[in-house]
Amino acid sequence: SGSVLAQKVGRGTVWLTSARGITVALGLIRTTILARLLAPDDFGLMVFALTTIAVLERFSQSGFEKALIQRRKDIREFLDTAWLIMVVRGLALFAILFFGSVLVADFYEKPAIISILRVIAISFPLRGLTNIGVVYFKREMIFRKQFAFQLSEAIALLAVSIPLAFLLRNVWALVLGMLAGNLVQLVVSYVI
């Protein structure tokens, strides 16, 4: 039983390291191509938006996913509650970012960021609606599914943002690429 666990962990390390490596490689390819197509100001606006999202994410973590993964007993009875809390959190963060976008724009002295933040705010409900069952991938060490789940977002980002950058030549290629990544990951969470 110990050797079986060691083999599982070894295979899992390969899967997750591969997922991380591929995600980083796809991100590097995407950034390199987008840097040639978009203006530095576009990246600057996106950095302001992503910083705002990171702050909201950091201060609103619930810890439910970690608790479900670490719980030794059956977690099925908690899944609906945890999912509902994730959905409510996503909607609350959407509202905060949507209505607070004017304050963020004033803080950064960038009025153009208002519409960007309001569209990016959609990513919170999308992530909140993600199937809570994905915790089983980590809990039960189902690394192939975790690999597919993680990689789906990076592939969608690349597949959407680059063609949009050729068409739009502005920050909206980044914004819509991000939303596409969130939407694809949401769909994949239910498919797998």
C-alpha positions, 0 to 999 in steps of 0.5 A: 500500500505504501509503494502504491501511494508512492507510485501514485505520488510519483505519477502525479508529480509528473502530471502536475509538473507537465501541466505547469510546464505546458501552461508556462510555455503556452503563456510565454508563447502567448505573451511573446506574440501579444507583445508584438501586436499590442501596445504597452499601454494595453498591458499596463491597463491589464496589469492594473485590472489583474492587480485589483482582481488579485487583491479581491481574491486574496481577501475573500478566500474561503478555504473550503476547497482545502478543507474538503481536500484534507477531510478524512471522512466522506465529503459528499454532504458538504459539496452542495454547501461549499458550491453555494458559498463559491457561487455567492462569493463569485456574485459578491465579488462581481458586484464589488468589482463592477460597482467599485470600478470607478474607485479603482479607476480614480485610484490609478488615474486611468478612466479606461479601466472602468469598462475593462474591470466591469467586463473582467468582473464576469470572471468571478461568477464563472469561477464560482460556478465551477463544479465543486467536484474538481476537489476530488482530483486533488483529494483522490490524486486523479492527476490526469483530470487535474492536468486537463482541468488546469491546461484547459484554461491556458489553451483557451487563453492562447486560442482566443487572445491571439486571434483577437489581438490580430483583429482588435489590436487592443486590450480587449484581446487580453480581457476576452481571452481571460474570460474565454479561459474562465468559461472553458475551465467552467465547462471542462469542470463539468465535462470531466 
